[in-house]
Amino acid sequence: MAQHGGGGDAPGECVPRIGNDVLLGCGCVLLGDIEIGDGAVIGANAVVTRSVPAGCTVAGVPAKIVRCREGASVG
């Protein structure tokens, strides 16, 4: 079950934005005004507090990048 705070997509709502083809592992938590890039993978039970670049995999508490697909830009 997905839960989020705020009432919509208005600026300042602090709701995570999730791209296309994103895999969210069981029990992961996305906190704050962050963006999950297209094709990203979020590990099970990860706590994501920062944006995740497209094509990257994150895991852990707090979540850290563990791998990025070739050609993915990590800023």
TORPA-4810 file (N, C-alpha, C, O; in nm, 3 decimals):
<nodes>
NODE_1_0.085_-0.117_0.000_0.000_0.000_0.000_0.089_0.124_0.000_0.180_0.136_0.083_M
NODE_2_0.064_0.214_-0.092_0.141_0.338_-0.100_0.073_0.447_-0.020_-0.050_0.463_-0.024_A
NODE_3_0.152_0.522_0.054_0.100_0.635_0.131_0.189_0.755_0.106_0.310_0.742_0.090_Q
NODE_4_0.128_0.871_0.104_0.208_0.994_0.092_0.135_1.106_0.162_0.014_1.102_0.182_H
NODE_5_0.214_1.206_0.199_0.155_1.323_0.263_0.117_1.426_0.160_0.157_1.414_0.044_G
NODE_6_0.043_1.524_0.198_0.006_1.631_0.107_-0.116_1.597_0.025_-0.168_1.486_0.031_G
NODE_7_-0.161_1.696_-0.052_-0.284_1.677_-0.126_-0.269_1.669_-0.275_-0.370_1.661_-0.346_G
NODE_8_-0.147_1.671_-0.328_-0.136_1.663_-0.473_0.001_1.700_-0.522_0.100_1.688_-0.450_G
NODE_9_0.007_1.746_-0.647_0.133_1.775_-0.710_0.171_1.922_-0.705_0.261_1.964_-0.778_D
NODE_10_0.105_2.000_-0.623_0.137_2.142_-0.613_0.279_2.160_-0.559_0.324_2.079_-0.477_A
NODE_11_0.351_2.264_-0.604_0.486_2.288_-0.554_0.487_2.297_-0.401_0.397_2.354_-0.340_P
NODE_12_0.591_2.241_-0.342_0.604_2.247_-0.197_0.529_2.138_-0.123_0.524_2.141_0.000_G
NODE_13_0.471_2.043_-0.194_0.394_1.937_-0.128_0.484_1.828_-0.068_0.437_1.748_0.013_E
NODE_14_0.611_1.824_-0.107_0.704_1.725_-0.055_0.661_1.582_-0.085_0.669_1.495_0.002_C
NODE_15_0.615_1.559_-0.205_0.573_1.425_-0.247_0.675_1.371_-0.346_0.709_1.440_-0.442_V
NODE_16_0.727_1.249_-0.325_0.823_1.191_-0.420_0.762_1.178_-0.560_0.643_1.150_-0.575_P
NODE_17_0.847_1.199_-0.663_0.806_1.182_-0.801_0.876_1.058_-0.855_0.998_1.047_-0.848_R
NODE_18_0.798_0.964_-0.908_0.852_0.835_-0.952_0.844_0.828_-1.104_0.737_0.849_-1.162_I
NODE_19_0.957_0.798_-1.168_0.964_0.790_-1.314_0.903_0.662_-1.368_0.836_0.587_-1.296_G
NODE_20_0.926_0.638_-1.496_0.873_0.520_-1.565_0.965_0.399_-1.543_1.086_0.415_-1.525_N
NODE_21_0.907_0.279_-1.544_0.981_0.153_-1.534_1.067_0.145_-1.409_1.178_0.092_-1.413_D
NODE_22_1.018_0.197_-1.297_1.088_0.192_-1.169_1.044_0.069_-1.093_0.925_0.039_-1.086_V
NODE_23_1.140_-0.004_-1.035_1.109_-0.120_-0.952_1.123_-0.078_-0.806_1.231_-0.039_-0.763_L
NODE_24_1.014_-0.088_-0.730_1.015_-0.055_-0.587_1.013_-0.184_-0.508_0.916_-0.260_-0.515_L
NODE_25_1.120_-0.210_-0.433_1.128_-0.331_-0.352_1.028_-0.327_-0.238_0.986_-0.220_-0.192_G
NODE_26_0.990_-0.445_-0.193_0.893_-0.460_-0.084_0.940_-0.385_0.040_1.053_-0.401_0.085_C
NODE_27_0.852_-0.304_0.096_0.881_-0.234_0.221_0.967_-0.110_0.209_1.005_-0.052_0.311_G
NODE_28_0.999_-0.067_0.086_1.083_0.053_0.074_1.003_0.177_0.113_0.881_0.178_0.107_C
NODE_29_1.077_0.281_0.155_1.015_0.406_0.199_1.081_0.520_0.123_1.204_0.530_0.120_V
NODE_30_0.999_0.607_0.062_1.048_0.725_-0.009_1.006_0.847_0.071_0.887_0.870_0.091_L
NODE_31_1.103_0.926_0.116_1.074_1.039_0.203_1.112_1.172_0.140_1.224_1.190_0.092_L
NODE_32_1.018_1.265_0.141_1.046_1.402_0.102_1.027_1.432_-0.045_0.973_1.353_-0.121_G
NODE_33_1.074_1.550_-0.082_1.061_1.604_-0.216_1.176_1.552_-0.302_1.271_1.626_-0.330_D
NODE_34_1.169_1.425_-0.344_1.275_1.361_-0.420_1.221_1.310_-0.552_1.100_1.301_-0.572_I
NODE_35_1.313_1.278_-0.644_1.275_1.224_-0.774_1.346_1.091_-0.796_1.467_1.080_-0.774_E
NODE_36_1.270_0.991_-0.838_1.325_0.861_-0.871_1.326_0.853_-1.023_1.220_0.855_-1.086_I
NODE_37_1.446_0.844_-1.082_1.460_0.849_-1.227_1.408_0.725_-1.297_1.389_0.620_-1.235_G
NODE_38_1.385_0.737_-1.427_1.336_0.627_-1.509_1.429_0.505_-1.497_1.551_0.519_-1.503_D
NODE_39_1.371_0.388_-1.482_1.447_0.264_-1.479_1.526_0.239_-1.352_1.607_0.146_-1.347_G
NODE_40_1.504_0.319_-1.248_1.575_0.299_-1.122_1.520_0.176_-1.049_1.407_0.134_-1.071_A
NODE_41_1.603_0.120_-0.961_1.563_0.006_-0.878_1.587_0.044_-0.733_1.697_0.084_-0.696_V
NODE_42_1.482_0.030_-0.651_1.492_0.060_-0.508_1.487_-0.074_-0.434_1.391_-0.149_-0.450_I
NODE_43_1.588_-0.103_-0.355_1.596_-0.232_-0.285_1.489_-0.246_-0.177_1.434_-0.148_-0.128_G
NODE_44_1.462_-0.371_-0.142_1.365_-0.401_-0.037_1.408_-0.335_0.094_1.525_-0.340_0.132_A
NODE_45_1.313_-0.275_0.162_1.332_-0.209_0.293_1.426_-0.090_0.290_1.468_-0.043_0.396_N
NODE_46_1.460_-0.040_0.173_1.546_0.079_0.162_1.470_0.202_0.209_1.349_0.211_0.191_A
NODE_47_1.541_0.297_0.270_1.484_0.425_0.309_1.552_0.531_0.224_1.668_0.566_0.246_V
NODE_48_1.477_0.583_0.125_1.533_0.676_0.027_1.502_0.819_0.069_1.386_0.857_0.080_V
NODE_49_1.607_0.898_0.093_1.592_1.036_0.137_1.647_1.136_0.035_1.632_1.257_0.052_T
NODE_50_1.712_1.085_-0.072_1.767_1.171_-0.176_1.724_1.118_-0.312_1.690_1.001_-0.326_R
NODE_51_1.726_1.204_-0.412_1.687_1.165_-0.547_1.777_1.054_-0.600_1.895_1.046_-0.565_S
NODE_52_1.720_0.968_-0.685_1.792_0.856_-0.744_1.801_0.880_-0.894_1.698_0.898_-0.959_V
NODE_53_1.924_0.880_-0.951_1.937_0.903_-1.095_1.875_0.789_-1.176_1.862_0.677_-1.128_P
NODE_54_1.837_0.820_-1.299_1.782_0.719_-1.389_1.881_0.605_-1.408_2.001_0.628_-1.425_A
NODE_55_1.830_0.482_-1.406_1.913_0.366_-1.433_1.999_0.318_-1.318_2.080_0.227_-1.337_G
NODE_56_1.984_0.375_-1.199_2.066_0.336_-1.085_1.988_0.249_-0.987_1.865_0.255_-0.980_C
NODE_57_2.062_0.169_-0.911_2.005_0.084_-0.807_2.051_0.137_-0.672_2.170_0.165_-0.653_T
NODE_58_1.957_0.151_-0.577_1.992_0.193_-0.442_1.942_0.090_-0.342_1.844_0.019_-0.365_V
NODE_59_2.012_0.083_-0.229_1.974_-0.010_-0.122_2.027_0.043_0.010_2.121_0.123_0.012_A
NODE_60_1.969_-0.002_0.119_2.018_0.031_0.252_1.936_0.134_0.325_1.839_0.189_0.274_G
NODE_61_1.980_0.159_0.449_1.917_0.257_0.536_2.029_0.345_0.592_2.104_0.299_0.678_V
NODE_62_2.042_0.468_0.548_1.972_0.530_0.435_2.020_0.472_0.303_2.130_0.418_0.295_P
NODE_63_1.938_0.483_0.200_1.970_0.425_0.069_2.092_0.492_0.007_2.108_0.614_0.011_A
NODE_64_2.178_0.407_-0.051_2.297_0.454_-0.122_2.301_0.385_-0.257_2.250_0.274_-0.272_K
NODE_65_2.362_0.451_-0.355_2.374_0.392_-0.487_2.471_0.275_-0.479_2.584_0.289_-0.431_I
NODE_66_2.425_0.158_-0.526_2.511_0.040_-0.527_2.553_0.002_-0.668_2.651_-0.069_-0.687_V
NODE_67_2.478_0.051_-0.769_2.512_0.020_-0.907_2.437_0.113_-1.000_2.325_0.156_-0.971_R
NODE_68_2.499_0.144_-1.113_2.432_0.220_-1.219_2.458_0.151_-1.351_2.567_0.102_-1.378_C
NODE_69_2.355_0.148_-1.434_2.371_0.091_-1.567_2.469_0.174_-1.647_2.483_0.294_-1.625_R
NODE_70_2.537_0.109_-1.742_2.629_0.179_-1.827_2.558_0.290_-1.901_2.452_0.269_-1.960_E
NODE_71_2.615_0.407_-1.898_2.555_0.522_-1.965_2.468_0.608_-1.874_2.428_0.717_-1.913_G
NODE_72_2.439_0.559_-1.751_2.359_0.639_-1.658_2.445_0.751_-1.602_2.561_0.729_-1.567_A
NODE_73_2.389_0.871_-1.592_2.465_0.984_-1.540_2.435_1.004_-1.393_2.320_1.026_-1.355_S
NODE_74_2.538_0.996_-1.311_2.524_1.019_-1.167_2.574_1.157_-1.138_2.692_1.187_-1.158_V
NODE_75_2.484_1.244_-1.090_2.520_1.383_-1.070_2.555_1.409_-0.934_2.588_1.522_-0.898_G
</nodes>
